[in-house]
Amino acid sequence: MKRILIIDDVVDRAAWLKASLELSEFYVVGILAWEQVDEHSIQAASADVIIMDADAPGRDTLEQISLMSTTLDKPVVVLSAQKDQSSIQKAMRAGVSAYVAHSIQGEDLSGIIQVAAARFAEHKRLRDELKQAKSQLSDRIQVDRAKGILMADHGFSEEEAYKRMRSMAMSKGKRLAEIAEAIIFAKELSR
């Protein structure tokens, strides 16, 4: 059962959404008006998915959406929003997992939430892979730079510089990138 937080300024619409979600066997952890939305109130709700109504997602709304989808790491579903391409693109760039620009029926909610959760999970996986690839590239650059220092300062071949760094990393229980960073720091101190 997914825990849902609703953000909507229109009380009747929020009540309908809550009832529809509960009929679909979701648990609604709370309903917030936009003026109540901040990082603390959202974290306190402990929701799995955030559903909001944003008839006109402006800059402030998009900033809140971005906070919710990235900082809080939660899928965000926007309902009854603007149909223009610009609003849709801005919302998607802000991290919205599903953007429904038409009226919905209660029975549509389960599918919308499932798609949003799946899309969010895939997007998160891709973000994590990108972060890991950037980290590996950064590590590789550090190792190459440190090898260059050892080659220039001590006359080692590239292979010998790498072997010495790897040997030190293993004997000290450190990552190769950490040893490379120490070599670079030591070189900078000696200038």
C-alpha positions in Angstrom: 0.0 0.0 0.0 1.4 3.3 -1.0 1.2 6.3 1.4 0.0 9.4 -0.4 0.3 13.1 0.4 -2.2 15.4 -1.3 -1.4 19.1 -1.9 -4.3 21.1 -3.0 -5.8 24.5 -2.1 -9.4 23.5 -3.1 -10.9 21.6 -0.2 -13.7 19.8 -2.1 -11.3 18.6 -4.8 -8.8 17.4 -2.2 -11.6 15.5 -0.4 -12.7 13.9 -3.6 -9.1 12.9 -4.4 -8.7 11.4 -0.9 -11.9 9.4 -1.1 -10.9 8.1 -4.6 -7.5 7.1 -3.4 -8.8 5.3 -0.4 -11.3 3.4 -2.6 -8.3 2.3 -4.6 -6.7 1.1 -1.4 -4.1 3.8 -1.0 -3.4 5.4 2.4 -3.7 9.2 2.4 -1.3 10.4 5.1 -2.4 14.0 4.8 -3.8 17.0 2.8 -1.8 20.2 2.7 -2.7 23.6 1.2 0.2 25.2 -0.8 0.8 27.7 2.0 1.5 24.8 4.4 4.1 23.1 2.1 7.7 23.1 3.2 10.4 20.5 3.5 9.5 19.8 7.1 5.7 19.3 6.5 6.4 16.9 3.6 9.0 14.9 5.5 6.7 14.7 8.5 4.0 13.1 6.3 6.3 10.2 5.4 4.5 9.7 2.0 5.7 7.4 -0.8 4.0 9.6 -3.5 3.0 13.2 -3.5 -0.1 14.2 -5.6 -0.7 17.8 -6.2 -3.2 19.9 -8.0 -1.5 22.8 -9.8 -3.9 24.6 -12.1 -1.1 27.1 -13.0 2.3 25.8 -11.9 4.2 29.0 -11.4 7.9 29.5 -10.5 7.2 29.0 -6.7 5.2 25.9 -7.4 7.9 24.5 -9.6 10.6 25.2 -7.0 8.4 23.2 -4.5 8.0 20.4 -7.0 11.8 20.3 -7.5 12.4 20.2 -3.8 9.9 17.3 -3.3 11.2 15.2 -6.2 14.9 15.6 -5.7 15.7 16.6 -2.1 13.0 14.4 -0.6 13.4 11.7 -3.3 9.7 11.1 -3.9 7.7 10.8 -7.1 5.4 13.7 -7.7 2.1 13.6 -9.6 0.6 16.8 -10.9 -3.2 16.7 -11.7 -5.5 19.1 -13.5 -2.6 21.2 -14.6 -2.1 23.5 -17.6 -2.2 21.8 -21.0 0.3 24.1 -22.7 3.6 22.6 -23.7 5.7 25.2 -21.9 4.1 24.3 -18.5 4.4 20.6 -19.1 8.1 20.9 -20.0 8.8 23.2 -17.0 7.1 20.7 -14.6 9.0 17.7 -16.1 12.3 19.5 -15.8 11.4 20.3 -12.1 11.1 16.5 -11.5 7.4 15.7 -11.9 7.0 12.0 -12.5 3.5 12.2 -14.0 1.7 15.2 -15.4 -2.0 14.8 -16.1 -3.4 17.7 -18.0 -7.0 16.5 -18.2 -9.8 15.6 -15.8 -9.5 12.1 -14.3 -11.8 9.5 -12.8 -11.1 7.8 -9.5 -10.3 4.5 -11.2 -7.5 6.3 -13.2 -5.5 7.1 -10.1 -4.0 3.6 -9.5 -2.5 3.5 -13.0 -1.3 7.0 -12.8 0.5 6.4 -9.5 2.0 3.1 -10.7 3.4 4.8 -13.8 4.7 7.8 -11.8 6.4 5.5 -9.3 8.0 3.4 -12.1 9.1 6.5 -14.0 10.6 8.0 -10.8 12.4 4.8 -10.0 13.9 4.6 -13.5 14.8 8.3 -13.5 16.5 7.8 -10.1 18.4 4.8 -11.4 19.7 6.8 -14.3 20.7 9.7 -12.0 22.5 7.3 -9.7 24.3 5.7 -12.7 25.3 9.2 -14.0 26.6 10.2 -10.6 28.6 7.0 -10.4 30.0 7.5 -13.9 31.0 11.1 -13.0 32.7 9.9 -9.8 34.6 7.2 -11.7 35.7 9.7 -14.3 36.9 12.1 -11.6 38.8 9.3 -9.9 40.4 8.3 -13.2 41.5 11.9 -13.8 43.0 12.1 -10.3 44.9 8.8 -10.8 46.2 9.9 -14.2 47.3 13.2 -12.7 49.1 11.5 -9.8 50.8 9.1 -12.2 52.0 12.1 -14.1 53.5 13.6 -10.9 55.3 10.4 -10.0 56.6 10.0 -13.5 57.9 13.6 -13.6 59.3 13.8 -10.1 60.7 10.3 -9.8 61.3 9.1 -13.3 58.9 6.2 -13.1 57.3 4.7 -16.1 53.5 5.0 -16.3 53.2 1.3 -15.4 55.6 1.6 -12.4 53.8 4.7 -11.1 50.5 2.9 -11.3 51.9 -0.2 -9.6 53.4 1.9 -6.7 50.1 3.7 -6.2 48.1 0.5 -6.3 50.5 -1.2 -3.9 50.2 1.7 -1.5 46.4 1.7 -1.7 46.3 -2.0 -0.9 48.7 -1.8 2.0 46.9 1.2 3.5 43.4 -0.1 2.8 42.6 2.9 0.8 41.0 3.5 -2.6 43.4 4.2 -5.5 41.7 7.6 -5.9 42.5 8.5 -2.3 46.2 7.7 -2.8 46.2 9.8 -6.0 44.6 12.7 -4.1 47.3 12.4 -1.4 50.0 12.5 -4.1 48.4 15.6 -5.7 48.1 17.3 -2.3 51.7 16.6 -1.5 52.9 18.0 -4.8 50.8 21.2 -4.2 52.3 21.6 -0.8 55.9 21.4 -2.2 55.3 24.3 -4.5 
